[in-house]
Amino acid sequence: MTTDPLSWLNERAAERVEAGLRRRLRVREPSAPAIDLASNDYLGLVRHPEVVAGAVAAVRRWGAGSTGSRLVTGTTAEHAALEAELAEFVGAEAGLVFASGYAANLGAVTALAGRGTLVVSDAGSHASLVDACRLSRARVEIAAHRDVAAVERLLAERTEERALVLTDSVFSADGDLAPLADLHRVCRAYGAVLLVDEAHGLGVRGNGGRGLAHEQGLAGEPDLVITATLSKALAAQGGVVLADGRIRDHLIDTARTFIFDTGLAPAAVGAARAALGLLRRDPTMATGVLDRAADIARIAGVPEPDSAVVSVVLGEAQLAYDAAQACRERGLDVGCFRPPSVPPGTSRLRLTARANLTAAELDTIGVVLGEVLAEARGERAEVMV
Ligand SMILES: Cc1ncc(COP(=O)(O)O)c(C=O)c1O
């Protein structure tokens, strides 16, 4: 018998090294990276003076932390204002902020589904929705990616009275869009609620960045629940559920990630409010992200995306990792998605557009990506012959 109860960790680590799946935390410099195509700062607001000032003012007024659960001490006038502003922005009746988008998804799904509910989730739903399904104790069925007919079949055949359908609006790995209007039509027909994660849609899709559900005419529908993170286009941190007022009340009473979690920090609330204010003042930021994504896709030789996410599939994990490293060494910070974030054999560079990328930055991106992708695609071709 082994005397080291952690020896299995060495074996697992060796397996991950072998498969090119070892992950490393890179400590970054305080200054912005040379060119950032890795972060989710879609509108380029994370260092905007008004956003930073919003965070600082909230800290000065309310302190560094929110001091407790929202239900005990953690709700400030700032939280209430942010909730009202976000709800108004997307056309929902009410909003409730959480400490993260992950917590918002866990809280919403577990509070709206339980034993006796059917949950149908798209095969490409974000990990936080997957985990929410696991925690919900509902019967969970996974529908094929963007397959409305499959969702309809599952809803029609169910024996449970209640049903909840889950999907991302913009899928995080490929940046493709969910057929929200069709999903909502099917949900309405079968008495189900549609929950849409707008993490990558808010600030990018829809009129002035109001999200894909708004774009597809679903704003304010009582059987629609929107969740979102404040950490991407809104350049802050935290999550939100935007829905009918009865759903907000229900979450306050029952969502465990709301009740048993410290409220969102004032700095994040202040920053998110300032970012939302900027987006309202300049709605062209949202179209700017899509235009820059189209530029990057052209450079990378992949189809123009419907979102800020440009996915350049390279294949094996090590190949994608090496390509990402080569970009970084040349001053281009890019994302690298490997299993389990994406299926085996589809490891990729994930490039995210930013509304305020300059022409000079795009020129540099052209040079660096041109070289790195030519090399990576050449290596892949060699492996395949
Ligand atoms: C689609 C999606 N949903 C939820 C989350 C979680 O949000 P947060 O980072 O605020 O926890 C993310 C990523 O961060 C995401 O990409």
The ligand as an SDF file (V2000), in Angstrom:
LIG
                    3D

 16 16  0  0  0  0  0  0  0  0999 V2000
  -20.8120   31.5160  -21.5120 C   0  0  0  0  0  0  0  0  0  0  0  0
  -20.2800   31.8270  -20.1600 C   0  0  0  0  0  0  0  0  0  0  0  0
  -21.1090   31.7620  -19.1000 N   0  0  0  0  0  0  0  0  0  0  0  0
  -20.6770   32.0230  -17.8570 C   0  0  0  0  0  0  0  0  0  0  0  0
  -19.3680   32.3530  -17.6120 C   0  0  0  0  0  0  0  0  0  0  0  0
  -18.9360   32.5700  -16.2090 C   0  0  0  0  0  0  0  0  0  0  0  0
  -18.9030   33.9290  -15.9230 O   0  0  0  0  0  0  0  0  0  0  0  0
  -17.9340   34.4680  -14.7570 P   0  0  0  0  0  0  0  0  0  0  0  0
  -16.5610   34.4390  -15.3020 O   0  0  0  0  0  0  0  0  0  0  0  0
  -18.4410   35.8410  -14.4650 O   0  0  0  0  0  0  0  0  0  0  0  0
  -18.1070   33.5460  -13.5970 O   0  0  0  0  0  0  0  0  0  0  0  0
  -18.4640   32.4140  -18.6900 C   0  0  0  0  0  0  0  0  0  0  0  0
  -17.0300   32.7330  -18.5540 C   0  0  0  0  0  0  0  0  0  0  0  0
  -16.4320   33.2990  -17.8450 O   0  0  0  0  0  0  0  0  0  0  0  0
  -18.9350   32.1620  -19.9800 C   0  0  0  0  0  0  0  0  0  0  0  0
  -18.1050   32.2030  -21.0270 O   0  0  0  0  0  0  0  0  0  0  0  0
  1  2  1  0
  2  3  1  0
  2 15  2  0
  3  4  2  0
  4  5  1  0
  5  6  1  0
  5 12  2  0
  6  7  1  0
  7  8  1  0
  8  9  2  0
  8 10  1  0
  8 11  1  0
 12 13  1  0
 12 15  1  0
 13 14  2  0
 15 16  1  0
M  END
$$$$
